[in-house]
Structures are given as structure tokens and as C-alpha cells.
Amino acid sequence: MAKEVSGPGRRSEQFETLRAADADRQQIADQLKGALDEGRLSLHEYDERVAGAWAARTYAELLVLVQDLPRPGVSAAEVHARRSAEARRAARRMPMALLVLWTVWASLAAVNVVVYALVRETVDHWVYPWPIWMLVPGAALTAVTVGVQVIRHQRRPG
């Protein structure tokens, strides 16, 4: 409790039944004071919750007091900005199948170019530039990737 009381995923039945210490109560009181300073709690609600914090016997009783509060210092604008950034990142992320296809295509193109360069350097006459044909599947893969991204962008809410 002294390390972190409101962290997600840290609560368990066994943990919540343990008795709280004065340091834990003080930590909750400090978090409530921060919420009051940020305007998240009214003075009356702050008084009730602080009284509840000092009367709490277990971690479960303490955690109930702060479960509806965000971390101290986090504003609604920051939460919205983080969610928007995550949504944009998720929209730009390519499906795994396309990542595999791009990796295979890039590997084959690199092998073709290296082999062509070696052949070109070892013979004295003109060599047909066969690696140019790798542009055909590359163009098709580009078209599929753009199409998938457009479809994903159209389906995205907002």
C-alpha cells in the first residue's frame, strides 16, 4: 500500500482484506487533497472522504475512496490527448499479414538486387535488369496497403 494504492491490476481479494497503516491513510488523504486542489471534489465531499480515509481499517475501505479519481495532475485534456494519440497510432498500424508480406517482398527484392549486381560485375556484356520486375508485386502490395488503410480510416469512429 505504501508504494501504490490506486494502481490498476494491483488489487486482489487477499490484498484488500489486509489492514491499512497510517502511512497508507496519509497517502490517500494526500491524493484526495490533490483532487480537491484540481477541482475534482467539492469541499464537503473532500471532508467526507478524508474522514473515511482516517476511519478505514483495510485497504479495500481506502481504495473505495479514490477509485473514481484519476492519477494526480492528470487533466481531462491530457486524457483526451492520450486517447486520441493512441487511436491515431492504432489506425496507422498495419495488420500483421501486410507486415509479413512487406518483409517477404523486401527480402526477395534485396536478394535480387544483390545477385544482379554480382552478375553485372562478373560478366562483360549487357545483362537484362530482371530485378525491375520486383516493382510489379511491390506496386500491388502498395495498392493493397493503401486500400486497407483507407478502409480502416473510414471505419474509425469520429
C-alpha positions in Angstrom: 0.0 0.0 0.0 2.8 2.4 0.8 4.1 2.1 -2.8 0.9 2.5 -4.8 -2.7 2.2 -3.7 -4.6 3.0 -6.8 -2.7 1.2 -9.5 -4.7 -0.9 -11.9 -4.2 -4.6 -11.6 -2.6 -4.4 -8.2 -5.8 -5.2 -6.2 -6.7 -8.7 -5.2 -9.1 -10.2 -2.6 -6.2 -11.0 -0.3 -4.6 -7.6 -0.6 -7.8 -5.7 0.0 -8.5 -7.5 3.3 -5.2 -6.5 4.8 -5.2 -3.8 7.4 -4.0 -0.3 6.4 -1.3 1.6 8.1 -1.3 5.3 9.0 1.1 6.0 6.1 -1.4 4.4 3.7 -4.2 6.6 5.2 -1.9 9.7 4.8 -1.2 8.8 1.1 -4.9 8.6 0.4 -5.5 11.9 2.2 -2.8 13.5 0.1 -4.4 12.1 -3.1 -7.8 13.5 -2.0 -6.2 16.9 -1.3 -4.7 16.9 -4.8 -8.2 16.1 -6.2 -9.7 18.9 -4.2 -7.0 21.3 -5.4 -7.7 20.3 -9.0 -11.5 20.9 -8.5 -12.5 17.2 -8.8 -14.0 17.1 -5.4 -16.2 19.7 -3.5 -15.1 20.7 -0.1 -17.9 18.7 1.5 -17.1 15.6 -0.4 -13.4 16.1 0.4 -14.2 16.3 4.1 -16.3 13.1 4.0 -13.6 11.2 2.1 -10.8 12.3 4.4 -12.8 11.3 7.4 -13.4 8.0 5.7 -9.7 7.6 5.0 -8.7 8.1 8.6 -11.5 5.7 9.8 -10.6 3.0 7.3 -9.3 -0.2 8.6 -8.5 -2.2 5.4 -7.0 -1.4 2.0 -10.4 -2.1 0.4 -12.0 0.7 2.5 -9.2 3.1 1.4 -9.4 2.1 -2.3 -13.1 2.8 -2.5 -12.4 6.5 -1.6 -10.2 7.1 -4.7 -11.4 4.6 -7.2 -13.3 7.3 -9.2 -10.3 9.7 -9.3 -7.6 9.8 -11.9 -3.9 10.0 -11.0 -3.0 13.3 -9.5 -2.1 16.0 -12.0 -3.9 14.4 -15.0 -6.3 16.8 -16.7 -9.2 15.9 -18.9 -7.4 17.5 -21.9 -4.4 15.2 -21.2 -6.6 12.1 -21.0 -8.3 13.1 -24.3 -5.0 13.8 -26.0 -3.6 10.4 -24.9 -6.7 8.6 -26.2 -6.6 10.4 -29.5 -2.9 9.7 -29.9 -3.4 6.0 -29.2 -6.3 5.9 -31.7 -4.2 7.5 -34.4 -1.3 5.1 -33.7 -3.7 2.1 -33.9 -5.2 3.4 -37.2 -1.7 3.7 -38.7 -0.6 0.3 -37.5 -0.6 -2.2 -40.4 -2.2 -5.7 -40.0 0.3 -8.4 -39.3 -0.3 -10.1 -42.7 0.7 -7.0 -44.5 3.9 -6.6 -42.4 4.8 -10.2 -43.3 4.1 -9.6 -47.0 6.2 -6.4 -46.9 9.1 -8.2 -45.2 9.0 -11.1 -47.7 8.9 -8.7 -50.6 11.7 -6.6 -49.3 13.9 -9.7 -48.7 13.3 -11.0 -52.2 13.9 -7.6 -53.7 17.2 -7.2 -51.8 18.4 -10.7 -52.8 17.5 -10.0 -56.5 19.4 -6.7 -56.5 22.5 -8.2 -54.8 22.5 -11.1 -57.3 22.0 -8.8 -60.2 24.9 -6.5 -59.0 27.2 -9.6 -58.6 26.3 -10.9 -62.1 26.7 -7.5 -63.6 30.2 -7.1 -62.2 31.3 -10.5 -63.3 30.3 -10.5 -67.0 31.5 -8.3 -69.7 28.3 -8.0 -71.8 24.9 -6.4 -71.1 22.7 -8.1 -68.5 19.0 -7.8 -68.6 17.9 -5.9 -65.4 15.5 -8.6 -64.1 15.1 -7.0 -60.6 12.9 -4.3 -62.2 10.1 -7.0 -62.2 10.1 -6.8 -58.4 8.4 -3.4 -58.8 5.2 -5.2 -60.0 4.5 -7.1 -56.8 5.7 -4.0 -54.9 3.1 -1.8 -56.6 0.4 -4.4 -55.9 1.4 -4.6 -52.3 1.4 -0.8 -52.1 -2.1 -0.6 -53.6 -3.4 -3.2 -51.1 -1.7 -1.4 -48.1 -3.2 1.9 -49.1 -6.6 0.3 -49.6 -6.5 -1.4 -46.2 -5.5 1.9 -44.5 -8.3 3.8 -46.3 -10.9 1.2 -45.3 -9.7 1.3 -41.7 -9.8 5.1 -41.7 -13.4 5.1 -42.9 -14.5 2.6 -40.2 -12.8 4.5 -37.4 -15.4 6.3 -35.3 -15.1 10.1 -35.0 
